[in-house]
Amino acid sequence: MELEQSKHALPGLKEKRLQQKKDILTFFYKQGRLSKPEICRMTNMTAPTINRIINELIETRWVVDCGEGISVGGKRPHLFCLNPDAAYVLGVDLGRVHLKIALFNLHREVIGKIHTFPSMLERASNQENLTYLQEKTREVIIRSGVPRDRVKVAGVAVPGLIDKEGNSYTYLMFENSSLKKELERLLGMPVLLDHDSNVMSIAEHTFGAAKGSSNALCISVSECIGMGMILNGKPYSGALGMAGEFGHIRLSGVDLPCYCGKTGCLESVASGRAIVTAAREAIRDGKKTAIEACAAGEEVTLTHVITAAIQDDIFAIELLQRAGEKIGEGIATLVHLFNPQLLVIGGEIAGAGEHITAPVLQAVNKYTLSRLRSQCELRLSTLNTRSVIMGTLMMVMQDLYYDGNSDFFQLTMQFKGN
């Protein structure tokens, strides 16, 4: 099957068989090891159809025989699962401060480790950034020992405005091309591209704090503030793919300029950047605080502020409290608009624990209608700063879950393991 062949170009029978294989692979990916009778029940397909498809997937090395399972009163079931080494996914979290790169197999396992490098996003040209990314991805693949031709697709997360066509309107903008096309040319493989907060929400929904929730808002606070949404069990990104710019809602009584060019944005007073700016200014003015000791001669970062707060430094606690109150004020508006089951606070700020959740909850309680507030739970991310890089894998796989015309599936179905 050719990669460029669209679903609509397939004859009816081939289309049906493609969808059947896709459904079965999806269940394997979600559930792990399954027997043929279990697959029959899940898909409502007949036993002969399941036998034929499983045999075809084994022949193309996408599924492997996992042996016998545990008996539940009768004959021990024969189990099958995805071949973890059938293909590998390259994950890239291209952040403002760090560039994180990882290689994943189809069992969601990181090959080796998540590699972290300094980011050049805000201090280098487009071409310098692309060259740097190419060098680092090549380095990670070589270190992993995985043959390059087994790395079949990349999931890339970037900050700023990204539309559904893969155009960036904040970083790495190209006049006659899209960021997606440039990355595909650079990496030599299909690329799925999305906003880092959307990617974070997919990870939290799949195996993080939002797992099992059909309506969750995942708010990321690190250098900046973003939000990813899970609505009716699926990621939601708006008409053009640019929904969730929570950091740029306007708050009353705030008139500070934001780097976006507007004034009064939530980010101008509650982002990691705003917290760090306030800490640095206070230290320059002679403020005595443990933040300076935590920095140990380095430039103060949000991590240093959080560390000082955990060590009971009053000024650091106050900085986080003020930010948390403003975040909670903004969240109150979100609760009224979306009536979510769950709110997840992620990103670097999640490391502050109760120092951030307490003021957020206080503001939410203050500004939200009680009936809506009582039905909404607040949780800290269980993935923290790993959520985006882990979400790049899920971004690729959710294209298989939700998109009826997945290029990744069409690409991987032709993979023969050679």
C-alpha positions as semicolon CSV with decimal commas, in nm:
position;residue;x (nm);y (nm);z (nm)
1;M;0,000;0,000;0,000
2;E;0,146;0,336;-0,098
3;L;0,175;0,607;0,168
4;E;0,015;0,873;-0,052
5;Q;-0,289;0,656;-0,125
6;S;-0,585;0,803;0,059
7;K;-0,857;0,609;0,228
8;H;-1,108;0,736;-0,025
9;A;-0,905;0,587;-0,310
10;L;-0,938;0,234;-0,169
11;P;-1,199;0,004;-0,318
12;G;-1,476;-0,090;-0,075
13;L;-1,343;-0,432;0,025
14;K;-0,988;-0,310;0,077
15;E;-1,118;-0,016;0,278
16;K;-1,318;-0,251;0,500
17;R;-1,019;-0,480;0,557
18;L;-0,793;-0,185;0,631
19;Q;-1,037;-0,058;0,892
20;Q;-1,067;-0,405;1,048
21;K;-0,690;-0,431;1,083
22;K;-0,677;-0,081;1,221
23;D;-0,944;-0,161;1,482
24;I;-0,761;-0,473;1,594
25;L;-0,425;-0,295;1,618
26;T;-0,592;-0,021;1,821
27;F;-0,728;-0,273;2,071
28;F;-0,387;-0,437;2,097
29;Y;-0,228;-0,100;2,161
30;K;-0,481;-0,004;2,427
31;Q;-0,525;-0,341;2,599
32;G;-0,192;-0,519;2,555
33;R;-0,221;-0,898;2,526
34;L;-0,550;-1,036;2,393
35;S;-0,691;-1,371;2,289
36;K;-0,882;-1,424;1,965
37;P;-1,218;-1,472;2,148
38;E;-1,159;-1,140;2,330
39;I;-1,091;-0,965;2,000
40;C;-1,410;-1,117;1,855
41;R;-1,612;-0,972;2,144
42;M;-1,448;-0,631;2,120
43;T;-1,482;-0,593;1,744
44;N;-1,798;-0,797;1,673
45;M;-1,608;-0,970;1,395
46;T;-1,644;-1,341;1,322
47;A;-1,382;-1,595;1,433
48;P;-1,275;-1,674;1,072
49;T;-1,223;-1,303;1,003
50;I;-1,018;-1,262;1,321
51;N;-0,809;-1,568;1,235
52;R;-0,735;-1,433;0,888
53;I;-0,643;-1,084;1,009
54;I;-0,426;-1,206;1,297
55;N;-0,238;-1,437;1,062
56;E;-0,180;-1,150;0,819
57;L;-0,055;-0,924;1,099
58;I;0,177;-1,198;1,225
59;E;0,310;-1,250;0,871
60;T;0,390;-0,879;0,841
61;R;0,544;-0,886;1,192
62;W;0,300;-0,638;1,344
63;V;0,160;-0,896;1,588
64;V;0,342;-1,173;1,774
65;D;0,229;-1,488;1,954
66;C;0,259;-1,431;2,331
67;G;0,189;-1,789;2,440
68;E;-0,077;-1,904;2,682
69;G;-0,249;-1,688;2,941
70;I;-0,396;-1,771;3,282
71;S;-0,695;-2,002;3,292
72;V;-1,017;-1,865;3,441
73;G;-1,187;-2,201;3,474
74;G;-1,140;-2,357;3,134
75;K;-0,875;-2,401;2,870
76;R;-0,586;-2,158;2,899
77;P;-0,631;-1,882;2,636
78;H;-0,375;-1,825;2,362
79;L;-0,262;-1,463;2,363
80;F;-0,131;-1,224;2,101
81;C;0,012;-0,872;2,125
82;L;0,180;-0,604;1,919
83;N;0,539;-0,669;1,823
84;P;0,712;-0,390;2,019
85;D;0,998;-0,374;1,771
86;A;0,785;-0,363;1,455
87;A;0,839;0,012;1,439
88;Y;0,969;0,293;1,654
89;V;0,832;0,641;1,716
90;L;1,058;0,943;1,754
91;G;0,929;1,189;2,013
92;V;1,046;1,553;2,020
93;D;0,950;1,816;2,279
94;L;1,089;2,138;2,132
95;G;1,049;2,369;2,430
96;R;1,163;2,720;2,503
97;V;1,419;2,609;2,762
98;H;1,485;2,241;2,689
99;L;1,484;2,017;2,383
100;K;1,377;1,666;2,483
101;I;1,408;1,371;2,247
102;A;1,312;1,007;2,302
103;L;1,261;0,692;2,101
104;F;0,962;0,467;2,181
105;N;0,865;0,115;2,084
106;L;0,502;0,008;2,033
107;H;0,472;-0,105;2,395
108;R;0,506;0,261;2,504
109;E;0,855;0,194;2,636
110;V;1,136;0,448;2,613
111;I;1,441;0,305;2,438
112;G;1,733;0,396;2,662
113;K;1,631;0,726;2,821
114;I;1,472;1,063;2,753
115;H;1,753;1,288;2,631
116;T;1,750;1,654;2,738
117;F;1,946;1,925;2,559
118;P;1,947;2,307;2,588
119;S;1,690;2,463;2,356
120;M;1,786;2,717;2,092
121;L;1,427;2,809;2,011
122;E;1,442;3,167;2,138
123;R;1,806;3,243;2,059
124;A;1,881;3,114;1,710
125;S;1,756;3,143;1,353
126;N;1,516;2,900;1,190
127;Q;1,793;2,725;1,000
128;E;2,015;2,701;1,307
129;N;1,727;2,549;1,503
130;L;1,653;2,293;1,232
131;T;2,018;2,197;1,196
132;Y;2,052;2,161;1,573
133;L;1,737;1,946;1,590
134;Q;1,861;1,726;1,305
135;E;2,196;1,674;1,478
136;K;2,039;1,586;1,813
137;T;1,777;1,348;1,672
138;R;2,047;1,168;1,475
139;E;2,257;1,145;1,792
140;V;1,969;0,997;1,994
141;I;1,887;0,736;1,727
142;I;2,252;0,632;1,702
143;R;2,280;0,602;2,081
144;S;1,967;0,388;2,094
145;G;2,111;0,122;1,864
146;V;1,783;0,110;1,669
147;P;1,830;0,090;1,291
148;R;1,727;0,418;1,132
149;D;1,486;0,247;0,889
150;R;1,285;0,113;1,185
151;V;1,206;0,467;1,303
152;K;0,885;0,520;1,108
153;V;0,720;0,839;1,231
154;A;0,785;1,138;1,457
155;G;0,562;1,322;1,700
156;V;0,676;1,679;1,761
157;A;0,544;1,922;2,022
158;V;0,618;2,295;2,002
159;P;0,497;2,599;2,196
160;G;0,303;2,886;2,045
161;L;0,026;2,894;1,787
162;I;0,012;2,586;1,562
163;D;-0,272;2,520;1,318
164;K;-0,401;2,188;1,186
165;E;-0,197;2,223;0,867
166;G;0,129;2,232;1,062
167;N;0,192;2,605;1,029
168;S;0,357;2,781;1,322
169;Y;0,267;3,142;1,395
170;T;0,497;3,198;1,692
171;Y;0,825;3,012;1,637
172;L;0,992;2,863;1,329
173;M;0,771;3,040;1,077
174;F;0,834;2,981;0,706
175;E;0,707;3,207;0,428
176;N;0,659;2,946;0,157
177;S;0,638;2,629;0,363
178;S;0,494;2,493;0,688
179;L;0,687;2,381;0,994
180;K;0,543;2,032;0,945
181;K;0,678;2,009;0,589
182;E;1,018;2,140;0,696
183;L;1,040;1,886;0,977
184;E;0,940;1,601;0,745
185;R;1,210;1,707;0,500
186;L;1,462;1,741;0,781
187;L;1,385;1,411;0,957
188;G;1,301;1,207;0,650
189;M;0,978;1,062;0,794
190;P;0,611;1,157;0,845
191;V;0,568;1,410;1,126
192;L;0,265;1,474;1,346
193;L;0,290;1,824;1,492
194;D;0,090;1,991;1,767
195;H;0,095;2,250;2,043
196;D;0,278;2,127;2,354
197;S;-0,025;2,177;2,581
198;N;-0,245;1,966;2,354
199;V;0,020;1,696;2,359
200;M;0,040;1,715;2,737
201;S;-0,336;1,663;2,768
202;I;-0,322;1,353;2,545
203;A;-0,055;1,202;2,771
204;E;-0,247;1,283;3,089
205;H;-0,564;1,136;2,939
206;T;-0,391;0,816;2,830
207;F;-0,182;0,723;3,133
208;G;-0,169;1,024;3,363
209;A;-0,390;1,212;3,606
210;A;-0,679;1,247;3,358
211;K;-0,698;0,877;3,272
212;G;-1,061;0,765;3,272
213;S;-1,202;1,118;3,257
214;S;-1,411;1,206;2,953
215;N;-1,409;1,584;3,020
216;A;-1,082;1,722;3,151
217;L;-0,892;2,048;3,118
218;C;-0,515;2,008;3,149
219;I;-0,336;2,330;3,234
220;S;0,040;2,351;3,189
221;V;0,242;2,614;3,374
222;S;0,613;2,625;3,299
223;E;0,785;2,911;3,119
224;C;0,440;3,003;2,983
225;I;0,081;2,890;3,040
226;G;-0,114;2,667;2,806
227;M;-0,411;2,433;2,814
228;G;-0,510;2,110;2,644
229;M;-0,871;1,990;2,645
230;I;-1,028;1,645;2,652
231;L;-1,397;1,687;2,567
232;N;-1,633;1,391;2,534
233;G;-1,335;1,160;2,559
234;K;-1,140;1,311;2,269
235;P;-0,877;1,586;2,233
236;Y;-1,027;1,917;2,127
237;S;-0,821;2,184;1,953
238;G;-1,078;2,410;1,788
239;A;-1,164;2,493;1,428
240;L;-0,806;2,570;1,321
241;G;-0,624;2,371;1,589
242;M;-0,532;2,673;1,801
243;A;-0,774;2,646;2,095
244;G;-0,647;2,645;2,452
245;E;-0,455;2,972;2,474
246;F;-0,546;2,998;2,842
247;G;-0,239;3,207;2,921
248;H;-0,373;3,492;2,708
249;I;-0,714;3,540;2,865
250;R;-0,746;3,887;3,015
251;L;-0,781;3,937;3,389
252;S;-0,945;4,240;3,543
253;G;-0,714;4,465;3,739
254;V;-0,404;4,349;3,550
255;D;-0,239;4,597;3,314
256;L;0,110;4,452;3,273
257;P;0,233;4,408;2,914
258;C;0,253;4,053;2,785
259;Y;0,520;3,934;2,543
260;C;0,236;3,860;2,296
261;G;0,189;4,237;2,256
262;K;-0,133;4,267;2,458
263;T;-0,179;4,378;2,819
264;G;-0,346;4,212;3,115
265;C;-0,285;3,850;3,006
266;L;-0,278;3,579;3,273
267;E;0,075;3,490;3,162
268;S;0,200;3,837;3,251
269;V;0,141;3,769;3,622
270;A;0,121;3,390;3,673
271;S;0,353;3,212;3,427
272;G;0,689;3,066;3,524
273;R;0,846;3,356;3,339
274;A;0,649;3,610;3,546
275;I;0,730;3,433;3,875
276;V;1,101;3,423;3,792
277;T;1,104;3,788;3,683
278;A;0,948;3,892;4,015
279;A;1,203;3,681;4,207
280;R;1,502;3,823;4,019
281;E;1,385;4,182;4,061
282;A;1,332;4,134;4,436
283;I;1,678;3,981;4,480
284;R;1,837;4,268;4,286
285;D;1,656;4,507;4,523
286;G;1,812;4,333;4,825
287;K;1,536;4,089;4,921
288;K;1,663;3,819;5,157
289;T;1,530;3,487;5,036
290;A;1,638;3,123;5,013
291;I;1,578;3,142;4,638
292;E;1,921;3,299;4,597
293;A;2,088;3,018;4,792
294;C;1,900;2,756;4,590
295;A;2,029;2,916;4,270
296;A;2,386;2,889;4,407
297;G;2,525;3,158;4,179
298;E;2,325;3,054;3,873
299;E;2,049;3,259;3,717
300;V;1,726;3,209;3,912
301;T;1,475;2,970;3,755
302;L;1,127;2,849;3,844
303;T;1,284;2,532;3,985
304;H;1,480;2,742;4,234
305;V;1,164;2,925;4,343
306;I;0,979;2,596;4,393
307;T;1,271;2,444;4,584
308;A;1,285;2,746;4,816
309;A;0,909;2,728;4,877
310;I;0,935;2,360;4,971
311;Q;1,207;2,467;5,216
312;D;0,952;2,705;5,375
313;D;1,091;3,028;5,235
314;I;0,814;3,282;5,289
315;F;0,891;3,498;4,986
316;A;0,896;3,199;4,751
317;I;0,567;3,077;4,896
318;E;0,416;3,422;4,844
319;L;0,528;3,429;4,479
320;L;0,360;3,094;4,413
321;Q;0,052;3,195;4,610
322;R;0,001;3,512;4,404
323;A;0,044;3,319;4,081
324;G;-0,190;3,044;4,203
325;E;-0,462;3,292;4,291
326;K;-0,454;3,439;3,940
327;I;-0,450;3,094;3,779
328;G;-0,748;2,996;3,994
329;E;-0,932;3,311;3,891
330;G;-0,883;3,217;3,528
331;I;-0,982;2,855;3,594
332;A;-1,312;2,974;3,745
333;T;-1,405;3,109;3,403
334;L;-1,313;2,776;3,244
335;V;-1,530;2,585;3,490
336;H;-1,829;2,803;3,404
337;L;-1,769;2,759;3,031
338;F;-1,687;2,387;3,010
339;N;-1,826;2,225;3,326
340;P;-1,532;1,978;3,336
341;Q;-1,511;1,669;3,553
342;L;-1,144;1,726;3,615
343;L;-0,878;1,994;3,615
344;V;-0,515;1,886;3,591
345;I;-0,230;2,123;3,681
346;G;0,087;2,017;3,503
347;G;0,416;2,149;3,379
348;E;0,704;2,253;3,599
349;I;0,472;2,426;3,847
350;A;0,328;2,086;3,949
351;G;0,647;2,029;4,147
352;A;0,526;2,292;4,396
353;G;0,249;2,062;4,518
354;E;0,016;2,222;4,771
355;H;0,201;2,552;4,740
356;I;0,024;2,594;4,406
357;T;-0,292;2,385;4,447
358;A;-0,399;2,557;4,771
359;P;-0,417;2,912;4,626
360;V;-0,568;2,781;4,301
361;L;-0,846;2,606;4,493
362;Q;-0,903;2,910;4,712
363;A;-0,961;3,127;4,406
364;V;-1,175;2,865;4,233
365;N;-1,392;2,840;4,545
366;K;-1,420;3,217;4,556
367;Y;-1,516;3,280;4,195
368;T;-1,704;2,964;4,085
369;L;-2,069;2,873;4,132
370;S;-2,085;2,611;4,406
371;R;-2,281;2,351;4,206
372;L;-2,026;2,357;3,925
373;R;-1,733;2,370;4,165
374;S;-1,849;2,071;4,368
375;Q;-1,862;1,848;4,059
376;C;-1,508;1,931;3,944
377;E;-1,192;1,777;4,090
378;L;-0,845;1,932;4,085
379;R;-0,541;1,707;4,049
380;L;-0,171;1,755;3,999
381;S;-0,011;1,594;3,697
382;T;0,146;1,255;3,764
383;L;0,381;1,303;3,468
384;N;0,508;1,655;3,549
385;T;0,782;1,771;3,312
386;R;0,776;1,434;3,127
387;S;0,417;1,478;3,012
388;V;0,490;1,646;2,678
389;I;0,764;1,409;2,563
390;M;0,549;1,110;2,667
391;G;0,255;1,270;2,490
392;T;0,440;1,284;2,158
393;L;0,404;0,905;2,137
394;M;0,035;0,925;2,220
395;M;-0,011;1,203;1,965
396;V;0,103;0,959;1,697
397;M;-0,116;0,680;1,832
398;Q;-0,424;0,898;1,881
399;D;-0,409;0,962;1,509
400;L;-0,465;0,588;1,478
401;Y;-0,738;0,603;1,744
402;Y;-0,941;0,894;1,613
403;D;-0,847;0,959;1,251
404;G;-1,014;0,739;0,992
405;N;-0,738;0,816;0,742
406;S;-0,416;0,775;0,937
407;D;-0,103;0,816;0,731
408;F;0,094;0,648;1,010
409;F;-0,122;0,338;0,982
410;Q;-0,090;0,329;0,603
411;L;0,286;0,370;0,638
412;T;0,331;0,106;0,904
413;M;0,109;-0,148;0,732
414;Q;0,363;-0,171;0,450
415;F;0,655;-0,225;0,690
416;K;0,804;-0,574;0,642
417;G;1,072;-0,564;0,910
418;N;1,366;-0,564;0,674
